[in-house]
Amino acid sequence: MADDGVNTKVEAVSKATTETIELRTEDGGVFDVDKPVAMEFLILKSFYEDEGRVFDKTSIRLPNVKQLELSKVIEYCTRALEFGAKSAAAAGDKDAERMVRQEREGFEAEFVDELSNEMLKELILAVNFLDIKEMLDFLIRSVANRIRNRSVAYVRQFFDIENDFTPQEEDQIHQENAWAFEGVDAD
Amino acid sequence: MATGETRAKSLDLLPPAILATIMTKLDVGSICCAASTCTAFRTCASQILSFLPTFHLVDIAPSIDLLRPLLQPSNPYLRSLKVDCDRLNDSAIELLLRPPLHELCLHNCTDFSGKLLSEIGRRCRDLRSLCLGSMSEYRVQAIDISDLKELLHGCTQLEALNLMFDVSLFLHHNSAQVWALASEKLTTLEIGYIPSETVTEMLNPMLGPHELPNHIQPSILSSIQKLGLSVDYITDAMVSIISQGLVSLTHLDLRDSPLTEPEVALDLTNAGLQQLNRYGKLKHLSLVRRQEFIVTYFRRVNDVGVLFMADKCADMESICLGGFCRVTDTGFKTILHSCSRLYKLRVSQGTQLTDLVFHDITATSLTLTHVSLIFCNLLTNHAVMNLVFNKDIRVLDLRNCKNLGDEALRAISTLSQLKTLLLDGSDISDVGLSYLRWGVIGSLVRLSIRRCKRLTDKCISALFDGSCNMELRELDLSNVPNLSDNGILLLAKSRVPFSELRMRCCPLIGDTAVMALASMQVDEGIWHGSSLRLLDLCDCGGITQLAFHWLKKPYFPRLRWLGVRGSVNRDLVDALARNRPYLHVECHGEELEAD
C-alpha cells in the first residue's frame, strides 16, 4: 500500500510527534489521524499522492462519514497496522505467527461483536466511501456470517427490506427455494 | 454514492456491488434464502450463481430439477463442486461435469454407471481433485475397467483421487497397466475397498504372469505421497511392496476387516512392520484391524515389531494402531519416547495398554493434540491425570475405557484447548461431569457421554445452567437410562444452539422432550425453532404420534437428519416425509451421520 516499508510505518505510529491529518466529519467531529492510518483510506491517498498535492496542515472534510463511524474506522485501521507490523516481525517463527493471528482474530471477533446490525451497515457505507479495502472485506465477511443459515424473515429484517414479490412470484420462489428454508414463512 | 441528510437505513443505499460481494461469501442454501427476500436480492442472487466459483450442496439430496436452475451452464468460474447425488443418475452427468472444474466431490453415486468415470475423463480435463462415493453399491450399475482408464487418461492434472467404493468388481487382472496411466502429479490415492492381492499386483507388475522378460515397466504410482486403502487382509507382502514401490510416501493408512482368522501368509507380522518407512519420509501411519465380521487382532505382531518400527520412525507425527493385542506397555512407551514430533496418537483395542505408558510422559517433550484410547480397558484415571500434562490436547477420545471415572474428568477440566471429548461407556457420575463446568466447557464443541449409565438429569443442570458462553454444538446422550424429559427441558432452556443431538435408546425420553426442543428460541425471538440439523430419537421410550406433530414444519426449521424407531407407525413417518421432502429419515436404527 504505502511506499514506505512496514517498519517505517511502525516507527511513524510510535513516534510521539508523528505527522497527522485533520479530518472533519459531516456532523461536526474533528479527528487528528496519524498519517500512516490515514493513508489506508485510499480516497485520501489518491488525493495526496496521485494528484501530487503537498502534505500541509489543512483539514479535510468527509461529507459522508459521521463521528461514530470514523472513530471505529480509525480504531480498526490502527490495530490492523499494528498487527501487520507484528506479523512481519514474526515472519518465519511459526509459533509467533500463530499467536499474532490468534490475537488478531480475537480483536476482530470482539470488534464485530459490539456492532449492532445498523452500525455494521453504516460502517460498510463509510468504509466503502473511504475506500479501505482490508476493512471492507472484513465487514463484508462479518455481514455474511450474520446472515448465513438464517431465515428469510431474519434476512429481511437485517437489511430492512420489504417483500415486493407478486403472489405468483412468491409461489414460484417457494417452489424453487423451499428446500433452503423450511418452516419460517414470509410475514 | 449516497449523499447527506435522509439516510434511511434501507437496502437501496447498499451498493449492488457490495451486496453481491456479501452473497459470494454465502453457501448455496443461504444465497437461495436471500434470493427469497425481495426482487433486488433475487436478481443479485441469480447473477451470483452465474459466476460462483464454489458450489457445495451436501446436506440435502437435490433432484435434477432443483439443481438445474442453480447450476448455471454458462458459469466459466466454477472450480469446486460438491453434491449429494442420492437422487441423481447418468442423466445429470452433463449438468454436473464442467470443463473448468478443479475439484469434484460426488457423494452417494449409487445410480450412476461407469459412464460417470469415463465422462469425467473426457469433460473435466483440468481436474485436480476427485472424490466419488458409493458407486456400484448395489452392484446394479456396471463399471468397466475401461471407464477407469478413460478417467486416468483424460485427467492429466489429477493430484488426488478418492474412490470411496468397492473397486474389486472391475479391478482385477492387469490392473497395473491401468494405474500406469495415472498422471505423475497424482500424490493422493484413497480406495474404499480393494483386495490386498490386487494392491500387491498393481504395484509390482513384475509379478504378473503375462509380463515379457524384457518388458521394462516404469514404477507404478511412484509419485504417491498419501495412500489410504481398505483391504481384506493387511499382509506382509502388501506392506512390503507398498514400502518398496512408493518412494515418496508420507501418509499411509491401511484398514482391514478379515472375514476369517488370517493364515500366516495372509497376515501382518513383525517382519512386515519392519519394512515400513523404507525411505524415511513417513509422517503419518495408521494400521487398523476392524472387527466388522469376526473378533480378530494382529496376533502376529508384538513388542519386537513395534520396537523395530519405532526405531525407524523418529520423525512420525501421527500414529494410529488398531487391534494390536500383543503389544504391551513396552511397545507403546517406545513410540512415545522415540517420536518426538508426535502430535496424534490413536490406539484402539489396546488390550495390554496400561497407565504405565503415560507414567513419565512429562519426561518427553511431546505436544500431543489428538489422543484416542479406545477399548483400552486397563486404563485408569491415573493415565488421564498424566496425559493432561499435554495442555494442547484438542481431541480426547476415551471411548469404552470402562475404568475411567470422575477423577479423570477433574484432570480433563484443565485442558483449555479441548474441542472434542468422547467418554462413551465410562464409569463417570454427575459429580464428575460437573467438574467440566469450571474450565473446559467453554471450549468444547463436541461431547459424548453415551452409555455412561450412572448419569442422571443432574448432570444436565450442572453443565447447562446458562451462565457461560458455550461453543458446544454436538451432544450425544444415547443409552443413558436415567435421562428423562426434564433433562431435555433444561437443555432447551439453556438456549445453546446445538446442531446435533443424539438420544438413542433412552427409555424415559418422550414427547415432552421433542416439544421442548421444538420450542427453543434462537435469534432473539425472530425465529422460533431450534437450530438442530440432526436429531436421533431411535428407540426412545416415550415417543408417540404427538411427537410427530412437533417434528413437522414449521418446527425444527434446520433439521436435515432424523432417527426414529420403536413403536412408530409407518404412516406417521410417511406423512412426515411428505411434509418435509428434504429430511433424511432413518427408521432402521442405523447411526446418523451429518455430512
Contacts between the chains, C-beta under 8 A, distances in Angstrom:
chain1	res1	chain2	res2	distance
A	26	B	4	6.7
A	63	B	3	7.5
A	63	B	4	6.9
A	64	B	1	6.8
A	64	B	2	6.6
A	64	B	3	7.3
A	64	B	4	7.5
A	118	B	9	6.0
A	121	B	9	6.2
A	121	B	14	6.7
A	122	B	9	7.6
A	124	B	14	6.9
A	124	B	18	6.3
A	125	B	2	6.6
A	125	B	13	6.5
A	125	B	14	7.2
A	128	B	15	6.6
A	128	B	18	6.2
A	129	B	1	6.4
A	136	B	18	7.9
A	140	B	18	6.8
A	140	B	21	5.3
A	140	B	22	5.3
A	140	B	25	6.6
A	141	B	25	5.9
A	143	B	22	5.2
A	144	B	22	5.3
A	144	B	23	7.9
A	144	B	25	3.6
A	144	B	26	5.6
A	147	B	22	7.7
A	147	B	26	7.3
A	147	B	30	6.7
A	147	B	34	6.8
A	148	B	26	5.7
A	148	B	27	6.8
A	148	B	30	4.9
A	149	B	27	7.7
A	149	B	29	7.1
A	149	B	30	5.9
A	149	B	558	7.0
A	150	B	30	7.4
A	150	B	33	7.0
A	150	B	523	7.0
A	150	B	527	7.3
A	151	B	33	7.3
A	151	B	523	7.6
A	151	B	526	7.3
A	151	B	527	4.7
A	151	B	557	6.7
A	152	B	33	5.6
A	152	B	36	5.0
A	152	B	37	5.7
A	153	B	526	6.1
A	153	B	527	6.7
A	154	B	523	5.9
A	154	B	526	5.4
A	154	B	527	5.9
A	155	B	33	6.3
A	155	B	34	5.5
A	155	B	37	5.2
A	155	B	41	8.0
A	156	B	37	4.9
A	156	B	38	7.4
A	157	B	526	6.3
A	159	B	11	5.0
A	159	B	14	7.3
A	159	B	37	7.4
A	160	B	9	5.4
A	160	B	10	5.7
A	160	B	11	6.7
A	161	B	10	7.3
A	161	B	11	4.5
A	161	B	37	6.0
A	161	B	38	4.9
A	161	B	40	7.6
A	161	B	41	7.5
A	162	B	38	6.6
A	163	B	37	7.1
A	163	B	38	6.2
A	164	B	38	5.2
A	164	B	39	5.4
A	165	B	38	7.1
A	165	B	39	6.5
A	169	B	39	7.7
A	173	B	35	7.4
A	173	B	36	5.1
A	173	B	42	7.3
A	174	B	36	7.8
A	176	B	32	7.5
A	176	B	66	7.7
A	176	B	69	6.4
A	177	B	32	4.3
A	177	B	33	7.0
A	177	B	35	6.4
A	177	B	36	5.0
A	179	B	29	7.8
A	179	B	32	7.7
A	179	B	60	5.6
A	179	B	62	7.2
A	179	B	66	6.4
A	179	B	581	7.8
A	179	B	582	4.9
A	180	B	28	7.7
A	180	B	29	4.4
A	180	B	30	7.5
A	180	B	32	3.9
A	180	B	33	5.0
A	180	B	36	7.6
A	181	B	29	7.9
A	181	B	32	7.7
A	181	B	33	5.0
A	181	B	36	6.9
A	181	B	557	6.9
A	182	B	553	5.5
A	182	B	554	7.6
A	182	B	557	5.2
A	182	B	558	7.7
A	182	B	559	7.8
A	182	B	580	6.5
A	182	B	582	7.4
A	183	B	529	5.9
A	183	B	553	4.5
A	183	B	554	3.5
A	183	B	555	6.6
A	183	B	556	7.2
A	183	B	557	3.5
A	184	B	527	5.7
A	184	B	528	7.8
A	184	B	529	7.1
A	184	B	554	6.1
A	184	B	557	5.5
A	185	B	554	7.0
A	186	B	36	7.7
